[in-house]
Amino acid sequence: MGSASPTTGSATGSTYSAYLIRLTQSHSSFRRPELEALAIKAGVGLSFLSYDDNSPYCIVRISPKPPSDTTLVNDHDAVRSIVAQSILAKGVYELYAVAPTYEELHSQVRGLPAEIWQPFKHVSFKFLVDAFCGKRSIPEQREIIEGFSYLPLKGSISLKNPEEEFVVFEEWDLLTPEQHAALNIGTGFRVAQSLCNAENIAEQDATAGDIAAAALISDRKPKRIFFTRYIGPSQRNLIVKHDLKKRPYISTTSMDAELALITASLALAAPGKLFLDPFTGTGGFMIAAAELGAVVLGSDIDGRSFRGKGTGLTKGIGANLKRYKLTDRFGDCLTSDLTNTPFRLRGLDSSKSSRWLDGIICDPPYGIREGLKVLGRRLQDPDEVKADGRVIHEGPYYVDGVASHTLPDFIAPKRPYSFDAMLSDILDFATRTLVDCGRLAFWMPVANDSDEEFPVPIHPMLEIRHSCIQVFNKWSRRLLVYERIPGEVSDDLAEQIKGLKVSQAAGRKADELNQFRRMYFRGFHVEADSAVEKAGHSPEIQHG
């Protein structure tokens, strides 16, 4: 963890001001990428003075930017504009001092210029104490707050509606195994919760074990203390607004609302942009991008997933959009898959004016609940597949002289498809449709503790900006964020890309085409066989 020595400017913010961003302790690998993406959206520079995945306190400074790059007038406005769009932050604070002890903290605060406090001299205010991995009793909090009585604050104290809010943050070390054990010793648990000292425990007629446990806990002290002033909130309230339990239309595969919003944020969804989710499902990503201001389009191989049981905007995704009053940002949804998309595609050598999407966000199917499929009849002959993975198509089928796909009861046939080929198709589609610096964000699964690696897909015209991971029990999923490299593809590079395109894998079944699916189910079978063998029985499975 880096250290930071804040030097503070005026109350309105200067290029020398340092800020503390109070982060959540969920999805820690996503937090810094989100702030970096939001800084790009706001058009400001952001320098990290101190950041650690294990700490909720991030110290930043606004970097100098040319005046033409932003309309924000000062650093306070700039950092507010970043955190105001954050899902993983709780708020932003102007940082006045940071120290390992209160003695050093007060020494730093006393040494600050007197003009810093002038704007707050006659306004209402309140003080708060926020401890991470520790707890302060009410008397202890009062003692900490009264320690700042030397500040020239003459206004009234208002606990409900103060004009200014000063916050003392304490960061404590994580509990050691011994301290965790102390939490489980009788009165020691109650002692640890209030962090009382051993003398008080003795007065409560505690046992020797209780006193020892209390002493072990009471020895803990904060490792860093921050003195700050609150200057702006985040938009973490959107998680409650978009809670899946309150959404009219969901399914078992609907993306968590918080992760959907983070994905849209990392892809730079904003007003005036056009976004597409080519694996729409119940529209979680479309709703997230629309909430952030983008106009959204969607497609899915199965139109029933986004239509629900209705048509138009009465059921399905439409019901969700109506609930959040986002129908004005809804473009449309259509039935198609990415490998046979009706969306306009240009060659790799086309000019940037022919590319039309600002962002693509999606969660492609992993092939676990059912094998990954695309539109098209099941292949019978390997000669039907070209070297670059494309299928040699024949003409349409006819029923009584009528093309079958024009009949009202037509259901498009589907065939198994390689997951690696699907990822390659996503990158190729993004290269052909994203504007310069447009972003692609999608999720892909990886196995934990596996000897078999799942390489991150790459493309010569896409730069990987972020790679964030969400860990489960035996597998994880990774959010990959790419940015379209400005410029067009030369003839030589176009040939190179064709050579990189993943060809159709050998095999025709779902397990043969999807390495992750194969490993996912093989892992469970291996465990089951091991358990049977340990019990002294044959691993053969009896069907009956």
C-alpha positions, 0 to 999 in steps of 0.5 A: 500500500502506498503512502500519501501526504496530502497538501490541501488547497482552498476550500473549493479545491486546487490541483494540490488537494488530495481526496479520500474515496470510501469504497465498499469491500465487495468486488475489490478487483473491480474498484480501481478499474471503475474509478479509472473508467469514470475518470475517462468519462468525466474527462479528468486525470486521476492519480492514485496516491494510495490503493489496496484491494484489502482496504476500503480507503483510496487516496487520489489526486486530480491530475492537471488537464488542459482547460479544453478537456473538461468544463469542470472548474475545480478539483472538487467538481472533478472528483465529485463527477467521478464518484457521483457515477460510481457503484463501488464507492460510498462517497468522497471526502477532502483529505486534510491529514493522515497519520498512524496515531492521533498525536501525529494527526492533530499535529498535521491538522494544527499545521494547516493554513488558517484560511482552510477553515474560513469557509466553515467558520459559521456554518452548521456541522457535525463530526462522525467516526468511521472505523474499519475492522474495529469498533468504537464505543459511544464514549470513545467516539465522543472523546475522539470528536472532542479532540478536534475542539481547537478547530475554529468552528463557531457554527451550530452542531446539527446531527440531521442536516449539517452544512458540513460533515467532518469524518474521522476514518480509522483503518485497523489491521485485520484480526489475527487467528488468536484474536478471532479465537478470542471473539469466541470466549464467553464474555470476551465476545461482548468485550471485543464488540465494544473494545473495552479494556481488561480493567472494565472486564474484571469489574464485571466479574469475568473469568480469567479467560474472559480477561485474557481474551479482552486484553488480547483484543484491547491491544489492537490499535488503528494503523491509519487515521484520516481526518476528512470533510465529506464533499459528495455521494456515489450512486450506489443507491442504484443497486437497491433500485435495480434489485432483481427481487423487485424486477418484473421479469427475470430468469435464473440466468439474469446477471446480478444488478450490481455487476451489470451496472459495473460492466456498463460503467467500465464500458463507458456507457453514457448519454449520447452513446449506442450500446448493444448486448448480443446475448440479451436474455432478460436484458440486465445489461441493456437496463444497466446501460440505459440507466447510465444514459445510453441508447440500447439494442439487443439480440438473442438466439431465442426471442422468447428470452427477451419477449417473455409471454407478450409482445411489444413493451407489455411483457419481458424486457419491456416491463422492466424498462417501463418500471425504471422509466427507460423506454425512451432509451430502448432501441429494439431487440431482435432474434439472431445470434452473433455468428449470423447477425443481421446487424451491419458489418463492414470489412476490416479495411472499412473506414471508421465512419462505417462503424456505428457502436459505442459499446458492446456488453454481454455475458455469452453462454458458458454451455453449462446448463445446455450446450452452446449453440448457434443458428444453423443445421447440425453439421454432418460432414467436416468438409462443410466447415472452411479453414477459418471456421465458417460454414458452407451454406446450402440453399434454403429448404422448401415445404410444398414449394415454400421456403421453410423459413418464411412459414409462420410456425418455422423454428430455426434449427440450431447446432453445437458451436465451439466456445472458443470460436464464439469468443473469437466471433465476439472480438471480430464483431467488435472490431468491425462495429465499434467506433475508435476507442469504443469498448467491448466488455464481456464475461468468460469463465475460468477454472480455479486451480487447474493445470489447463489454462484458459487464455485471454482472447486477443485481437490486433485491433483491440487493447485489453484495458481491464481484467477483473475476476469474480471467484466462486467455489471451483471456478471463476468468471472474468470480466474482460474490457477491450478498447477499439484501437483507432485506425483501420486494418491494413491488408497484411494485418487483415490476413493475420487476423484471418489466421488467428480466427479460431476454426471449428473445433474437432467434434460435433457434441457440446462437450467436444466443443467446449473445454470449460463445460467438459472440465466443469462436469468432469470435476464433479465426476472425479470427486464422486468416483473418489468418494466411492473408492474411499468407501470401498465400493466400485465406482460403477454407476448403477442406472435404474 
